[in-house]
Amino acid sequence: MTFETWLAFSAASAVLLVIPGPTILLVVSYALGQGWRAALPMSIGVALGDFTAMTLSMLGVGGVLMASATMFTILKWIGAAYLVWLGIKLIRAGGSIAAQPRRDAVGWASMLAHAWLVTALNPKSITFFVAFLPQFLDRHGDFWTQMAIFEATFLALAFLNAFSYALLASRARSAFGNERVVKMVNRTGGALLVGAGCATALSRGAA
């Protein structure tokens, strides 16, 4: 793996993590209702959930990589198409997923477990990682080394992203319930996903 590949993975991961999906909406909902105290347990839960989903995805991708070069290339094409589809879906969502405060009394462990469950057990998370990760894997490099580097990088970014969202939500509560703000973020994120998918497809075609 080259430094340029790692840098591209880090940049793409940071962009994708900023887009508010179900996990981030859960984090924001708790932060809106519970305040800043929700930031740490929710962020740890998100990181653990991503670790679970990402590990399962990487093991599946590794199996495909070892089985057939042709199948691995096909998986990359499917992944590119999936990213475009996710982007279009996000753009069409508009502002319909504004977060609502969770004001029920919950403890530190309960918040952590809830964040882990929502992140790890969502089939869409595993599907996303299966589509996203192969775009950066070098099938001629050591798979386990790449897996460790990609996972450590993504989990650090996921923790920081969730933590930042929780702190921001606890301080700027009105913005996260604002439909116009959510619509703007969704459209921007959707456009980035479509762009990432198209760029991936073009790079596959040029190869």
C-alpha positions in Angstrom: 0.0 0.0 0.0 1.3 3.4 -0.9 1.1 6.6 1.2 -1.1 8.1 -1.6 -3.6 5.2 -1.3 -3.8 5.6 2.5 -4.3 9.3 2.1 -7.0 8.8 -0.4 -8.7 6.3 1.9 -8.5 8.7 4.8 -9.9 11.6 2.9 -12.8 9.5 1.4 -13.5 8.0 4.9 -13.6 11.4 6.5 -16.1 12.7 3.8 -18.3 9.7 4.1 -18.3 9.7 7.9 -19.5 13.3 8.0 -22.6 12.4 6.0 -25.3 11.8 8.7 -26.7 8.3 8.4 -28.7 6.3 11.0 -25.7 6.0 13.4 -25.0 9.7 13.5 -28.7 10.5 13.8 -28.7 8.3 16.9 -25.7 10.1 18.3 -27.3 13.5 17.7 -30.6 12.4 19.2 -29.0 11.4 22.4 -26.8 14.5 22.5 -29.8 16.7 21.9 -31.6 15.1 24.9 -28.8 14.2 27.2 -26.2 16.9 26.5 -22.5 16.6 26.3 -22.4 13.6 28.7 -23.6 11.4 25.8 -20.5 12.2 23.6 -18.0 9.7 25.0 -20.2 6.5 25.4 -21.9 7.1 22.0 -18.5 7.6 20.3 -17.0 4.5 21.8 -20.1 2.5 20.8 -20.0 3.8 17.2 -16.3 2.9 17.0 -16.9 -0.6 18.3 -19.8 -1.1 16.0 -17.8 0.0 13.0 -15.0 -2.3 14.1 -17.5 -5.3 14.1 -19.0 -4.4 10.7 -15.7 -3.6 9.1 -14.0 -6.8 10.3 -16.9 -8.9 8.9 -16.8 -7.0 5.6 -13.0 -7.3 5.3 -13.0 -11.0 5.9 -15.6 -11.4 3.2 -13.7 -9.2 0.8 -10.5 -11.1 1.6 -12.2 -14.4 0.7 -13.3 -13.0 -2.7 -9.8 -11.6 -3.3 -8.1 -14.9 -2.6 -10.7 -16.8 -4.7 -10.6 -15.0 -8.0 -9.1 -11.8 -9.5 -12.0 -11.6 -11.8 -14.6 -11.8 -9.0 -12.6 -9.1 -7.1 -12.8 -6.8 -10.1 -16.5 -7.4 -10.5 -16.9 -6.6 -6.7 -15.2 -3.3 -7.3 -17.7 -2.5 -10.2 -20.6 -3.4 -8.0 -19.2 -1.3 -5.2 -18.9 1.7 -7.5 -22.5 1.4 -8.6 -23.7 1.0 -5.0 -21.9 4.2 -3.9 -23.7 6.1 -6.8 -27.1 4.6 -5.7 -26.5 5.6 -2.1 -25.7 9.1 -3.2 -28.8 9.4 -5.2 -30.9 8.0 -2.4 -29.4 10.5 0.0 -30.0 13.5 -2.3 -33.7 12.4 -2.6 -34.1 12.1 1.2 -34.1 15.9 1.4 -34.6 17.1 5.0 -36.8 14.3 6.2 -34.4 12.7 8.7 -33.9 15.6 11.1 -32.9 14.2 14.5 -35.3 14.3 17.4 -34.1 14.5 21.1 -33.9 11.4 23.2 -34.9 12.6 26.6 -35.5 9.2 28.3 -33.2 8.5 31.2 -30.3 6.2 30.1 -27.0 5.2 31.6 -23.5 5.3 30.1 -23.5 1.5 29.4 -26.9 1.7 27.7 -25.9 4.5 25.4 -22.7 2.6 24.4 -24.6 -0.6 23.8 -27.3 1.1 21.7 -24.7 2.8 19.5 -22.8 -0.5 19.0 -26.0 -2.4 18.1 -27.3 0.2 15.6 -23.8 0.5 14.0 -22.7 -3.2 14.0 -26.0 -5.0 13.3 -27.2 -2.8 10.5 -26.8 -4.9 7.3 -26.4 -1.7 5.4 -23.1 -1.0 7.3 -21.6 -4.3 6.2 -22.9 -3.9 2.6 -21.3 -0.4 2.5 -17.9 -1.6 3.7 -18.0 -4.4 1.2 -18.6 -1.8 -1.5 -16.2 0.8 -0.2 -13.1 -1.1 1.0 -12.1 -2.9 -2.2 -11.6 0.4 -4.0 -8.4 0.9 -2.0 -7.1 -2.6 -1.6 -4.0 -3.7 -3.4 -4.6 -7.4 -4.3 -0.9 -7.9 -4.7 -0.1 -6.5 -1.2 -0.4 -8.2 2.2 -4.1 -8.3 3.0 -3.8 -8.5 6.7 -1.5 -5.5 6.9 -3.8 -3.4 4.8 -6.8 -4.6 6.8 -5.1 -3.5 10.1 -4.1 0.0 8.7 -7.5 0.6 7.1 -9.4 -0.4 10.2 -7.3 1.6 12.6 -7.6 4.7 10.4 -11.3 4.4 9.9 -12.1 3.7 13.6 -10.1 6.7 14.7 -11.9 8.9 12.3 -15.3 7.4 13.2 -14.7 8.0 16.9 -13.6 11.6 16.3 -16.6 12.2 13.9 -19.2 10.9 16.3 -17.6 12.7 19.3 -17.6 16.0 17.3 -21.3 15.5 16.2 -22.3 14.9 19.8 -20.5 17.9 21.2 -21.9 20.2 18.4 -25.4 18.8 18.9 -25.3 19.5 22.6 -24.3 23.1 22.0 -26.2 23.9 18.8 -29.4 22.0 19.2 -31.6 24.1 16.9 -29.4 23.4 13.9 -29.7 19.6 14.1 -33.5 19.7 14.2 -33.6 22.1 11.3 -34.9 20.6 8.1 -33.1 23.0 5.8 -29.7 22.2 7.5 -30.3 18.5 7.1 -31.4 18.9 3.5 -28.2 20.8 2.7 -26.0 18.2 4.4 -27.8 15.4 2.6 -27.5 16.9 -0.8 -23.8 17.7 -0.4 -23.1 14.2 1.0 -25.1 12.6 -1.7 -23.3 14.5 -4.5 -19.9 13.4 -2.9 -21.0 9.8 -2.9 -22.1 9.9 -6.5 -18.8 11.6 -7.4 -16.9 8.9 -5.6 -18.8 6.1 -7.3 -18.3 7.7 -10.8 -14.6 8.3 -10.1 -14.2 4.7 -9.1 -16.0 3.4 -12.1 -13.9 5.5 -14.4 -10.7 4.4 -12.8 -11.7 0.8 -13.2 -12.5 1.4 -16.9 -9.2 3.2 -17.5 -7.3 0.2 -15.9 
